[in-house]
Amino acid sequence: SIGHASPEAAAGGAIGLVRDGDKVLIDIPNRSINLMIDDAEIAERRAEQDKKGWKPVESRPRKVTTALKAYALLATSADKGAVRDKALLDKLVP
């Protein structure tokens, strides 16, 4: 889904560097989204973002079910598709 960009942004993808007015090329057949600015501008924005550091949103109380906890142990991160990864199970149970 082209609307699922936040994991890529959080993982350091260029989508997290987009500003109002930027041109973004969405190429559905090739499954890519590209920020249409030069490499120097991307490097400048990334350096600016790195100076700010990363901080999570405010924590909130929530109930996480046992099933979701089990899934989280065996799934890849959202920017990798949040799919089950048997290699993660092999690490837990040799």
trRosetta pair geometry for C-beta under 8 A, 3 or more apart (Angstrom, degrees):
i j d omega theta_ij theta_ji phi_ij phi_ji
1 4 4.4 84 76 -7 103 107
2 5 7.4 10 169 -54 51 100
2 26 5.8 39 -143 -149 147 128
2 28 7.3 -68 -53 -96 129 86
2 33 6.5 128 -144 -69 95 124
4 7 6.9 0 158 16 89 105
4 78 7.8 -136 174 170 111 105
5 8 5.6 -64 -163 45 57 111
5 9 5.8 58 143 -25 84 107
5 13 8.0 -126 -170 84 81 137
5 15 4.9 -129 -172 157 116 151
5 33 7.2 -54 -107 62 116 165
6 9 5.4 -56 -144 38 36 114
6 10 6.1 34 160 -19 70 106
6 78 7.7 -8 89 118 86 143
7 10 5.7 -57 -146 39 32 109
7 11 6.2 25 156 -16 66 111
7 77 6.7 157 -162 144 123 93
7 78 3.5 -145 -93 104 143 104
7 79 3.7 -164 142 -63 107 73
8 11 5.7 -59 -143 41 30 108
8 13 3.7 -16 162 19 89 154
8 15 5.2 55 103 35 115 132
8 16 7.4 -158 113 -32 69 93
8 79 5.1 133 -77 -128 51 106
9 13 5.8 -75 -79 58 32 95
9 15 4.9 -92 -74 94 85 94
9 16 3.2 127 -156 -74 82 92
10 16 7.0 147 -46 -82 28 137
10 79 7.1 -145 65 -48 91 125
11 77 7.3 124 -81 122 124 142
11 79 4.2 -24 -21 -30 147 173
12 16 7.0 -86 -141 31 17 141
12 46 8.0 52 -165 -139 88 110
13 16 5.9 114 72 -2 66 96
13 79 7.4 180 -25 -141 124 132
14 17 5.3 -57 -164 32 57 115
14 18 7.7 83 143 -47 71 78
14 34 7.6 21 82 -147 142 48
14 35 4.6 -131 144 10 121 128
14 42 6.0 -34 -125 -139 113 122
15 18 6.0 -18 -165 -17 46 115
15 33 6.2 41 -85 103 116 128
15 35 7.0 -172 -86 -49 43 111
16 49 7.1 96 125 -142 110 161
17 35 6.5 0 77 -100 101 174
17 42 6.3 95 108 -139 163 71
17 45 4.3 99 -158 125 118 137
17 46 6.3 -47 -88 -67 138 69
17 49 6.6 -101 -97 -32 87 144
18 22 5.1 -141 -153 58 76 145
18 24 6.3 -2 -119 -72 132 125
18 35 5.9 -145 -84 -109 84 118
19 22 5.3 104 57 -27 65 114
19 45 7.7 -137 -29 -120 115 137
22 35 6.2 -16 163 -155 136 92
22 36 7.1 155 174 53 84 75
22 37 6.2 -58 -140 -41 109 117
23 35 8.0 122 84 -165 55 48
23 36 4.1 -37 90 56 101 128
23 37 7.8 144 47 -51 79 72
24 33 6.3 2 176 -176 108 93
24 34 7.0 161 -161 81 61 42
24 35 5.9 -29 -108 -103 79 53
24 36 6.6 -160 -91 1 23 92
25 32 7.9 10 105 109 93 94
25 33 7.2 164 84 -157 54 44
25 34 4.6 -10 57 60 102 97
25 36 5.6 92 -21 -55 100 112
26 32 8.0 180 -151 95 39 51
26 33 5.4 -6 -107 -111 69 82
27 30 4.4 -6 128 48 120 105
27 31 7.4 -39 99 23 81 17
27 32 4.8 5 57 59 109 88
27 33 7.5 -167 25 -78 71 35
27 34 7.2 24 -1 2 110 105
28 31 7.1 24 -169 -78 34 44
35 42 6.9 128 90 -95 130 110
37 41 4.4 -82 152 82 120 137
37 42 6.1 150 89 -52 103 81
38 41 5.1 95 62 9 74 101
38 42 7.2 -137 104 -4 39 89
39 42 5.5 -54 -148 37 36 113
39 43 6.2 38 154 -21 68 104
40 43 5.7 -53 -149 36 31 112
40 44 6.4 32 152 -20 64 105
41 44 5.6 -51 -146 35 33 113
41 45 6.3 31 155 -16 65 106
42 45 5.9 -58 -148 39 30 108
42 46 6.1 29 154 -20 66 108
43 46 5.7 -54 -144 37 29 111
43 47 6.3 31 156 -20 64 105
44 47 5.9 -54 -149 35 28 110
44 48 6.4 30 152 -19 63 107
45 48 5.5 -54 -149 37 33 114
45 49 6.3 32 153 -18 66 106
46 49 5.6 -54 -147 38 32 111
46 50 6.2 35 152 -23 66 106
47 50 5.6 -51 -144 35 31 113
47 51 6.7 38 153 -26 62 100
48 51 5.9 -50 -156 25 30 114
48 52 7.2 29 148 -17 60 102
49 52 5.8 -55 -160 31 38 112
50 53 7.4 39 178 -72 39 40
56 59 7.3 46 111 -64 125 75
64 68 5.2 -116 -173 83 83 127
64 69 5.8 99 135 -58 112 90
65 68 4.7 96 58 7 82 100
65 69 7.0 -142 98 -4 45 86
66 69 5.5 -53 -149 36 35 114
66 70 6.4 36 153 -20 67 104
67 70 5.8 -53 -150 35 31 111
67 71 6.4 32 152 -18 64 106
68 71 5.5 -51 -145 37 34 113
68 72 6.2 39 154 -24 65 104
69 72 5.7 -53 -148 33 30 114
69 73 6.8 35 152 -23 61 102
70 73 5.8 -52 -157 28 33 114
70 74 6.8 2 156 4 64 112
71 74 6.3 -81 -154 50 31 94
71 75 5.5 21 160 -24 74 125
71 84 7.7 -87 -150 -87 73 92
72 75 6.0 -60 -124 36 26 108
73 88 6.8 165 148 148 62 123
73 92 6.8 46 165 -66 120 150
74 84 5.2 3 134 -141 104 86
74 85 6.5 -174 174 48 60 64
74 88 5.1 164 -133 90 48 125
74 89 5.6 25 -121 -61 107 89
75 82 5.4 15 169 -168 126 60
75 83 6.4 171 -147 89 83 16
75 84 5.6 -55 -94 -90 69 46
75 85 6.7 115 -141 4 21 89
75 88 7.6 -67 7 38 17 163
76 80 3.9 -87 149 92 129 125
76 81 6.0 38 75 59 127 78
76 82 6.2 -133 74 -94 73 19
76 83 5.6 9 26 50 110 66
76 84 7.9 178 -5 -114 79 2
76 85 5.1 93 -51 -37 89 127
76 88 7.9 -161 -67 -34 60 135
77 80 5.0 81 58 16 75 102
77 82 7.0 -55 138 -78 21 66
78 81 7.7 172 -167 33 31 7
78 82 4.9 9 -105 -54 53 109
80 83 7.4 -103 120 27 85 87
84 88 8.0 -126 -173 43 61 120
85 88 4.6 79 87 -5 99 107
85 89 7.7 180 100 -6 57 81
86 89 5.3 -49 -158 33 49 115
86 90 6.4 52 145 -23 72 101
87 90 5.4 -49 -149 34 37 116
87 91 6.8 44 150 -24 64 99
88 91 5.7 -48 -155 28 36 114
88 92 6.9 29 149 -14 63 105
89 92 5.7 -61 -154 38 37 108
89 93 6.2 -24 167 34 74 101
90 93 7.0 -77 -127 67 25 65
90 94 6.8 58 178 -109 65 45
91 94 7.8 6 -146 -71 19 75
